Amino acid sequence: MPATKTRGPQRRGELRRAQLLDAACALLATQDLRQVSIEDVARRAGIPVASAYHFYPDRIALFTAAARRHGEEVAALLTRPIPARQVRSWEDLIAIQLRRVSRFYRHNPAAQRLLIDPRAPPEVKLADRVHDRSLSAIIEASFARHFELPRIAGRAQVFFHAVEIVDLMLLLSVMQAGRITPQMRRHAWIACCAYLRAFLGPTLPRRQP
C-alpha cells in the first residue's frame, strides 16, 4: 500500500523533470548556455520556479542532466548495427560513426552546446568525459563484432583515448566555425585512425560469421 501511495507523486516528479529537460533543450536550441536560467526554463515548461529549483538546484545540475540525456541518445545512435558490407577496414567503422555523430549534432544544436561547445561549464564537460567511457566501450564492441582485436594491455583505455581525440577535434570545429565542418570531421577521422593504428596495426583479421 505505501508503494502505491508514493507511485503517483513519483510519476508526477518524473514528468516534471522531463518537462524541465525538454524546455531546457528547446531554449538551448537557439540560445547560448550563459543566456538560459532556471527561471527561463521553468517559464518555458509552465512549472513554478520554486518547483524547478526543487528538481534542479542550479543551472549546472539542469545542464548536466540535459547533457546526460543527449549522451544517452548518442550512445543509442552508436549502438545501431553497421552492416558488414559497409565495412572494408576498421577505419570504415570510425568514418561511419563520425558521420552518424556529425548528423546528430547538426540536427540537435542543444546537444552540440552541451557536449562539444568549449563554452559549456566545466562540470558539464566532466560529466561528459565520464560518459565517454561508455561510448568508448560501444565503439570497442563495434570493432569486435567485425574484427578480431589484438590482446593488448589497456585496450579499453586506448578506445577511450580515441573517443577523446574525436571529441577534441569536434570541439575545435565548433570553436572555430560554430559547427562541425566536413574538413574537421575528416581531420577527426585522420587523428583517431592514426592513434588507433599505433595499437591495432593497419589491418585486422575479419571475424568469421
N, C-alpha and C positions, 0 to 999 in steps of 0.2 A: 504493500500500500504506500509506504513513504516514497518508493521509487516512482510510483505512478503520479504522486502529487508533485514531484520535482521535475517530471518529464516536460510538463508544459512550460514552466519558466526557463528551463534549459533550452528548449526548442526556440522560444522567443529570443533568448540571448544569442543563440547561434544565428538566427535570422538577422538580428540587428548587426552582429559582427559582419555578416556577409554584405548587408546593405551599406555599411560604412566602407568596406573594402571596394565595393562596386563604385561608390561615389568618389572615393579617393582616386581610383584608376581613371574614372571619367574626367576628373579635373586635371589629372596629370597627363592626359592625352593632349592637352592644349596649353598647359601651364608648367612653368619651372617648379621644381620641388620647393624652392625658397618662397614661392608665392602662395603655396597651399597651406592653410592652417586647419587645425581640428575644427574650428568654428565653421570654416568654409565647407568642410566635408560633412559636418552634421547638418548644415542647412541643405546641402545638395541631397542628402539621404532622407531629409524630413524627420530627423531624430533630434530630440532635445540635446543641447550641448552638454549638459551635465551627464546624460546617459552615454554620450560619446566618450567622455573622459573616464567613465566607469569601465568601458571596454578597452580603451586605449589611452593610457595616462598622458601620453605626449605624442608629438608628430613622429618621433623616431620609432616608437612602438607600432604606430599605424603603418608607417612606410616599410618597416621590417616585415610586418605581416603581409603587406601587399607584395613585397619582393618575394616572399616565400611562396605565395600563390603563383606568381609568374614563374618562379623557378620550377615549381611542380609541373606547370604547363610545358616548359622547355624539356623537362625530363620525359614527359609523356611523348613529346614530339620525337626525341632522340631514341626512344624505345621502339618506335614503329619499325617493323622488319624492313630490311633492304633486300630486294630480290637479287639472287646470285648472279643473274645475267647482267646486272648493272655494275658488278664488281670485277674488274680485271686485275687490280692490285690493291694492296691495303691502303695505298694513297687515295684510291677512289672513295673509300669509306669516309675519310676526312673531308673530301670535297663535297660529298653528298650531305653529310651532317652540317657542314658550313652553309650550304645553300638553304637547308631547312631553317637553321637558326637565323640567317640573314632575312629570310622571308618573314619569319615570326616577328622579328623586331621591326621590320618595315610596316607591318600591319598592327603592331602593338606599341605605339610610342610611349605609353606609360611604363611598359616593361623596359624599354630602352633607357628611360630616365632613371629607373630604379636599379637596373642591373649593370649597365655598361656606360653610364654617364659619369665623367670624372667629378661632377658636382654633387653626386649622391653622398649623403652623410657617411662618415667612417663606420658607424655602427651597422648601417645597411650593407656596406661593402663587406664588412667582416662576416655578416650572416651569409652573404652570397658566397664568400670563399669557402665557408663550411659546407654549403650546399653543393659546391663544385666537386666535392669528393664523391657525392652520389652520382653526379654526371660523369665523372671520370670512370666510375665503375660500370656505368651503362655503356660508355664507349669501349672499354676493355672487353665487355661481354659481346658487343657487336663484332669486334675483331675476332674473338674466339669462335663465334658462330661460322665465320667464313674461312679462318686460317688457323693453322697450328702455331700457337705462340711459343716462343722460346722460354725456357725456365730461367729467368734472371732474377737476381735479388732485388727486392723493392719494386717489382713490376707495377704494383698499384700506384706507387708514388710517381713512377715515370709517367703513367697516364694522367695523373693529377697535374703534374707539371705541364703536360701537353695542353690540357684544358686551360690552364692559367696563361700559357703563351697565346692561345687564341683569344682569350678574354682581353689581354693587354692590347693586342693588335686591333680588336674591335673598338675598345675604349679610345685608342688613339684616333681611329677613324671618326668616331663621334666627336671627339675633342676638336679635330681639325676641320671636319666637314659637316658636322651636325647629323651625320647618318653613316651607315655602313656603305662605303663605296665599293664597286666591283674590284677596283685596284687593291684596296686594303683587304678585301676578302681573299684575294689571291695571295697577298703578302702573308696573311694569317695562315693560309694553307702551306705556303713555302716554309715559313718558320716552324710550324708544327711538324711537318713532314721531316724537315732537316733534323729536328731534335729527336723524333722517334726513330729515324733511320740509324742514329748512333747506337740505339739499343736493340732494335728489331732487325736491322740489316735492310738492304734494298728490296729483298723479296722474302715472302713467306710461303711455305707449302700450303696448298689449298686443303681445307678439311673435306674429307670424303663424305658424301651424303649417306 
